[in-house]
Structure formats: C-alpha cells, structure tokens
Amino acid sequence: MITTDRFSAEVRLQEYKEVAYNNSILAINKSEKKHKRPFLNKLISALTF
C-alpha cells in the first residue's frame, strides 16, 4: 500500500511538472504575441490610409 501511494504521488508530481512546463510555454507564446500585435496594428493602420 505504501509503495503504490508513493508511486502514484511520484506520477502525480511528474504530471504537475509537465503541466507547469506546458503552461510556461503557453505564457511565453502569449507574451511574444502581445509584443508583435502593436506593431502589426500600426502597420495595418498605416497601410489603410
């Protein structure tokens, strides 16, 4: 019983680490998009005039 609890806890910890890693990648991608968006908005507005 103790070994299965320990194993399931290790599996859960690994899953949490993977989720945290994936969330950090998503956060980085979102922050990169936020930096690009103002430039694109300015470019589009300049081209429409």
URUR-V854905 format. One record per residue. N is the residue number from 0. SS is DSSP state (alpha for helix, beta for strand, coil for the rest). BURIAL is # if it has 24 or more other ideal C-beta (glycine too) atoms within 12 Angstrom, else .. Layout:
N,SS,BURIAL ; N,SS,BURIAL
//
This chain:
0,coil,. ; 1,alpha,. ; 2,alpha,. ; 3,alpha,. ; 4,alpha,. ; 5,alpha,. ; 6,alpha,. ; 7,alpha,. ; 8,alpha,. ; 9,alpha,. ; 10,alpha,. ; 11,alpha,. ; 12,alpha,. ; 13,alpha,. ; 14,alpha,. ; 15,alpha,. ; 16,alpha,. ; 17,alpha,. ; 18,alpha,. ; 19,alpha,. ; 20,alpha,. ; 21,alpha,. ; 22,alpha,. ; 23,alpha,. ; 24,alpha,. ; 25,alpha,. ; 26,alpha,. ; 27,alpha,. ; 28,alpha,. ; 29,alpha,. ; 30,alpha,. ; 31,alpha,. ; 32,alpha,. ; 33,alpha,. ; 34,alpha,. ; 35,alpha,. ; 36,alpha,. ; 37,alpha,. ; 38,alpha,. ; 39,alpha,. ; 40,alpha,. ; 41,alpha,. ; 42,alpha,. ; 43,alpha,. ; 44,alpha,. ; 45,alpha,. ; 46,alpha,. ; 47,alpha,. ; 48,coil,.
//
